[in-house]
Amino acid sequence: MIQGRGLDAGQRADLWQRWRKGQSLSDISRALHKAPGSIFGFVTANGGISPPARRRSARALSFVDREEISRGLSRGESLRRIAARLGRPPSTISREVRRNHGRERYRAAGADSNAWKKAQRPKPCKLALHRRLQRCVALRLSKEWSPEQIAGWLKSRYPDDERMHISHETIYRSLYIQARGVLKRELQAHLRTRRRMRRSKNASTDGQRRGQIVDAVSISARPAEIEDRAIPGHWEGDLITGSKNSHIATLVERHSRFTILVKVRAKDTATVVAALKKQVRRLPAELRKSLTWDRGTEMAQHKAFSIATNVKVYFCDPKSPWQRGTNENTNGLLRQYFPNGTELSSFSQADLNKVARRLNERPRKTLAFQTPADTLQAALR
């Protein structure tokens, strides 16, 4: 049965606990006996971010203090005497009584409730106080930098200027909690996930099913030198899928995270391998060592690919996408440019090259906030 409107303190605490565990809004609404729309509105109003628990300042009057004031007033005591008993300045007690209807109408419960409501003043965030920092963050968000990339770059670019330092969490909060009024909602569209609010890391989906490859060389046979990423020239690859059965092939170099996007007109192995051969043969010989792919049948002709490019192909174990985690992460980044449901066949190879260049010129945390392009260039010197 759906209860009345609004959430009390206990329900709000339960809601945020369930949200952090990764429960869906529908599950939470059923657990709290609330309409799904009201739960959605409450969560989105807070950007999916649990607000910090409010605490009463130790310097503020407590409910017990106000009860003592009320009893003192009912006995006809002076404000100075009440203040002395509470160890407070007389001016504090005078203001407290005056702002709560005077001696005759003062009530402890009402006074405490009013004080709690008036104390709910949001603290201005750092972006609101420092306009230069706000402009710098907004500009880089518009260039598809992630909040973590921005925070890391700012500390590297301005090591001695604390005014130009900010945490990635503060940037996320300023984006998702629009009541702060410091970053425009339109900038959310430049985030990789394009989400309207934060979600729990526990909220995940199952992996995709993969087929079988004849004569596939398992990733377990891959040499140790590929694992440690010390030598450039080892790649991970996959397809990302769009609407109307459209696809793009993605290649990511393990050492530098340098990305190549390849236009493919169909998912059959002949088409995919032909497109990959054309792109890979353009690479210098020192960057053509190995390719690790998943179990998709689009690489069934892997032997022909290896003969044409001199690149050895290794295959992940079934249902083990983490074995090519660099490529999986990059495919996630690419969804910022190619959201689910996009018809990928409409993009030319020139369009894909532009997107790859954007990704390769963005700093990466795993590269100490250097760019993949610079890292690859330095490795080839």
C-alpha positions in Angstrom: 0.0 0.0 0.0 1.4 3.4 -1.0 1.7 5.8 2.0 1.1 9.5 2.1 3.4 12.1 0.5 6.7 13.1 2.0 9.5 11.1 3.7 10.4 11.3 7.3 14.0 11.2 8.6 14.0 7.4 9.0 12.7 6.8 5.5 15.2 9.2 4.0 18.0 7.4 5.8 16.7 4.0 4.6 16.3 5.3 1.0 20.0 6.5 0.8 21.2 3.3 2.3 19.4 1.2 -0.3 20.5 3.6 -3.1 24.2 3.1 -2.1 23.7 -0.6 -2.2 22.6 -0.4 -5.8 18.9 -1.0 -5.5 16.7 0.4 -8.3 14.2 3.2 -7.7 11.4 0.7 -8.2 12.7 -1.6 -5.5 13.2 1.3 -3.1 9.7 2.6 -3.7 8.2 -0.8 -3.0 10.3 -1.2 0.2 9.2 2.3 1.5 5.6 2.0 0.2 5.9 5.2 -1.8 5.1 6.0 -5.4 8.0 5.5 -7.8 7.7 9.0 -9.0 8.1 10.5 -5.6 11.3 8.4 -5.0 12.6 9.4 -8.4 12.0 13.1 -7.7 13.6 13.0 -4.3 16.8 11.2 -5.6 17.2 13.4 -8.7 16.7 16.6 -6.7 19.8 15.5 -4.8 21.7 14.4 -7.9 21.7 10.9 -6.6 24.1 12.0 -3.9 23.3 11.4 -0.3 23.3 14.7 1.5 25.6 14.9 4.6 23.9 14.2 7.9 23.1 17.4 9.8 24.6 17.9 13.2 23.8 20.5 15.8 26.7 22.8 16.7 28.1 22.3 20.2 27.9 26.1 20.7 24.2 26.2 19.9 21.4 26.0 22.4 20.1 22.5 22.8 16.5 21.3 23.4 17.4 20.7 27.1 18.7 24.3 27.3 15.5 25.6 25.9 13.4 23.5 28.3 15.4 25.2 31.1 14.7 28.6 29.6 11.0 27.8 29.4 10.8 26.6 33.0 12.7 29.7 34.2 10.3 32.0 32.4 7.3 30.2 33.9 8.8 30.8 37.3 9.2 34.5 36.6 13.0 34.4 36.7 15.0 37.2 35.1 16.8 36.5 31.9 20.2 37.2 33.6 19.5 34.5 36.2 18.5 31.9 33.6 21.7 32.8 31.6 23.9 32.3 34.7 22.4 28.9 35.4 23.0 27.8 31.8 26.5 29.3 31.6 25.5 31.5 28.7 25.7 35.3 28.1 22.5 37.1 29.0 22.4 38.5 25.4 22.1 35.0 24.1 19.1 34.2 26.2 17.6 37.6 25.4 17.8 37.0 21.7 16.4 33.5 22.0 13.3 34.7 23.9 12.8 37.7 21.7 12.9 35.8 18.4 10.4 33.2 19.8 7.4 35.3 20.7 8.7 36.8 24.1 8.4 35.7 27.7 4.7 35.0 27.7 4.5 32.8 24.6 8.0 31.1 24.6 7.8 27.3 24.1 10.9 25.1 24.1 9.6 22.7 21.4 8.6 25.4 18.9 11.8 27.4 19.6 14.0 24.4 19.0 12.2 23.5 15.7 12.5 27.0 14.4 16.2 27.1 15.2 16.8 23.8 13.4 15.0 25.1 10.3 16.8 28.4 10.2 20.2 26.7 10.6 19.7 24.9 7.3 21.7 27.3 5.2 23.7 25.7 2.4 27.5 26.4 2.5 28.7 28.0 -0.8 30.8 25.6 -2.7 34.3 26.4 -3.9 33.2 26.9 -7.5 30.8 29.5 -6.5 33.5 31.5 -4.6 36.2 31.3 -7.2 34.9 32.3 -10.7 38.3 31.7 -12.4 38.2 28.1 -11.2 34.6 27.8 -12.2 35.4 28.9 -15.8 38.4 26.6 -16.0 36.3 23.6 -14.9 33.4 24.4 -17.2 35.7 24.8 -20.2 37.3 21.4 -19.7 34.0 19.7 -19.1 32.9 21.0 -22.5 36.0 19.3 -24.0 34.8 15.9 -22.5 37.4 15.9 -19.7 36.2 13.8 -16.7 36.0 15.5 -13.3 38.8 13.3 -12.1 41.0 14.3 -15.1 40.2 18.0 -14.4 41.0 17.7 -10.7 44.3 15.9 -11.4 45.3 18.4 -14.1 44.6 21.4 -11.9 46.9 20.1 -9.2 49.6 19.5 -11.7 49.1 22.8 -13.5 48.8 25.0 -10.4 50.8 23.1 -7.7 51.1 26.1 -5.4 47.7 27.8 -5.8 45.2 26.2 -3.5 42.4 28.3 -5.0 42.8 26.4 -8.2 42.5 23.0 -6.5 39.2 21.1 -6.3 38.2 17.5 -5.8 36.4 15.5 -8.5 33.6 14.8 -6.1 32.9 18.6 -5.7 32.7 18.9 -9.5 30.2 16.0 -9.7 28.1 17.5 -6.9 28.1 20.9 -8.6 26.9 19.2 -11.8 24.3 17.0 -10.4 22.9 19.3 -7.7 21.7 22.1 -9.8 20.5 24.1 -6.8 24.2 25.1 -6.3 23.9 27.1 -9.5 27.6 27.1 -10.5 27.8 24.6 -13.5 25.1 24.5 -16.2 23.1 21.4 -16.6 24.1 21.2 -20.3 27.6 20.2 -19.2 26.2 16.9 -18.0 25.9 15.9 -21.7 29.7 16.0 -21.9 30.2 13.4 -19.2 31.0 9.9 -20.5 27.9 8.3 -19.0 25.6 11.3 -19.6 23.8 10.4 -16.4 21.5 12.9 -14.6 22.7 11.7 -11.2 25.3 9.6 -9.4 24.7 5.8 -9.2 26.1 3.2 -6.9 29.1 1.2 -8.1 27.1 -1.9 -7.1 24.5 -1.2 -9.8 25.8 -3.3 -12.7 24.7 -5.4 -15.6 25.7 -8.9 -16.7 28.3 -9.5 -19.3 27.4 -10.4 -22.9 27.5 -14.0 -24.2 30.4 -14.8 -26.6 30.9 -17.4 -29.3 33.6 -19.9 -30.1 36.7 -19.3 -32.2 38.4 -22.1 -34.1 42.1 -22.5 -33.3 42.0 -19.6 -30.9 45.2 -19.0 -28.9 44.2 -18.4 -25.3 45.3 -15.3 -23.4 47.0 -17.7 -21.0 49.6 -18.3 -23.7 50.4 -14.6 -24.0 54.0 -13.7 -23.1 54.7 -12.0 -19.7 56.1 -8.9 -21.5 52.6 -8.1 -22.7 51.2 -8.2 -19.2 53.5 -5.6 -17.7 52.7 -3.0 -20.4 56.4 -2.0 -20.5 56.7 -2.4 -24.3 54.5 -0.6 -26.8 52.9 -2.3 -29.7 50.4 -4.7 -27.9 46.8 -3.9 -28.5 43.3 -4.9 -27.2 40.3 -4.8 -29.5 36.5 -5.2 -29.7 33.4 -4.0 -31.4 31.0 -1.5 -30.1 27.4 -1.8 -31.3 24.8 0.7 -32.3 21.3 0.7 -33.7 20.3 -1.1 -36.9 23.1 -3.6 -36.5 25.8 -1.0 -36.9 29.3 -1.4 -35.4 32.7 0.3 -34.9 35.9 -1.6 -34.2 38.1 -0.2 -31.4 41.8 -0.8 -30.9 43.6 0.4 -27.7 47.4 0.2 -27.2 48.1 -1.3 -23.8 51.2 0.8 -22.9 49.9 4.3 -23.8 46.1 3.7 -24.0 46.3 5.2 -27.5 43.0 4.5 -29.4 42.3 3.8 -33.0 38.7 3.6 -34.3 37.9 1.6 -37.4 34.7 1.9 -39.5 33.2 -1.5 -40.3 30.3 -1.9 -42.7 29.1 -5.3 -41.2 29.9 -7.7 -38.3 30.9 -10.7 -40.4 34.5 -11.8 -40.0 35.5 -11.1 -43.6 34.4 -7.4 -43.4 35.9 -6.8 -39.9 39.2 -8.5 -40.6 39.6 -6.6 -43.9 39.0 -3.3 -42.2 41.4 -4.1 -39.3 44.1 -5.2 -41.7 43.8 -1.9 -43.6 44.3 0.2 -40.4 46.9 -1.9 -38.7 49.2 -2.1 -41.7 49.5 1.7 -41.5 51.2 1.4 -38.1 55.0 1.3 -37.9 56.5 -2.2 -37.4 57.4 -1.5 -33.8 53.7 -1.0 -33.0 52.6 -4.3 -34.6 53.2 -7.0 -32.0 50.0 -8.5 -30.7 46.2 -8.1 -30.5 44.0 -9.4 -27.7 40.4 -9.9 -28.7 37.3 -11.3 -27.0 35.4 -14.4 -28.2 33.3 -12.6 -30.8 33.1 -14.5 -34.1 34.0 -11.4 -36.0 37.7 -12.5 -35.5 37.1 -16.0 -36.8 39.6 -15.2 -39.6 42.3 -14.3 -37.1 44.9 -16.4 -39.0 44.4 -14.4 -42.1 44.8 -11.2 -40.1 48.0 -12.4 -38.5 49.5 -13.4 -41.9 48.7 -10.0 -43.4 49.9 -7.8 -40.5 52.4 -10.0 -38.6 50.4 -9.3 -35.5 49.7 -12.3 -33.2 46.2 -12.7 -31.9 45.2 -13.9 -28.5 41.7 -14.5 -27.2 40.2 -13.9 -23.8 38.5 -16.7 -21.8 34.7 -16.9 -22.3 32.7 -14.3 -20.4 35.9 -12.6 -19.1 35.9 -9.0 -20.4 38.2 -7.9 -17.6 41.0 -9.7 -19.3 41.0 -6.8 -21.8 40.1 -4.2 -19.3 41.9 -1.3 -21.1 39.7 -1.8 -24.1 36.5 -2.3 -22.0 37.3 1.0 -20.2 37.9 2.8 -23.5 34.7 1.5 -25.0 32.9 3.0 -22.0 34.6 6.3 -22.7 33.5 6.1 -26.3 29.8 5.9 -25.3 30.2 9.6 -24.5 30.4 10.2 -28.3 28.4 7.2 -29.4 25.5 6.7 -26.9 23.6 3.5 -26.8 21.1 3.5 -29.7 23.2 5.6 -32.0 23.3 4.4 -35.6 27.1 4.0 -36.0 27.0 3.5 -39.8 26.4 7.2 -40.3 29.9 8.1 -39.1 32.7 8.2 -41.7 36.3 7.1 -41.0 37.2 10.8 -40.9 34.6 11.3 -38.1 36.0 8.4 -36.2 39.5 9.8 -36.5 38.3 13.0 -35.0 36.8 11.2 -32.0 39.9 9.1 -31.5 42.0 12.3 -31.6 39.9 13.8 -28.9 40.3 10.8 -26.7 44.1 10.6 -27.3 44.6 14.2 -26.4 42.8 13.9 -23.0 44.9 13.4 -19.9 44.5 10.1 -18.1 44.8 9.4 -14.4 46.6 6.0 -15.1 49.2 7.9 -17.1 49.9 10.4 -14.3 47.5 12.8 -16.2 49.6 12.7 -19.4 47.8 12.1 -22.7 47.9 8.8 -24.6 49.3 10.6 -27.7 52.2 12.1 -25.7 52.9 8.8 -23.9 53.0 6.8 -27.2 55.3 9.4 -28.8 57.7 9.3 -25.9 57.8 5.5 -26.0 58.8 5.6 -29.7 61.7 8.0 -29.3 
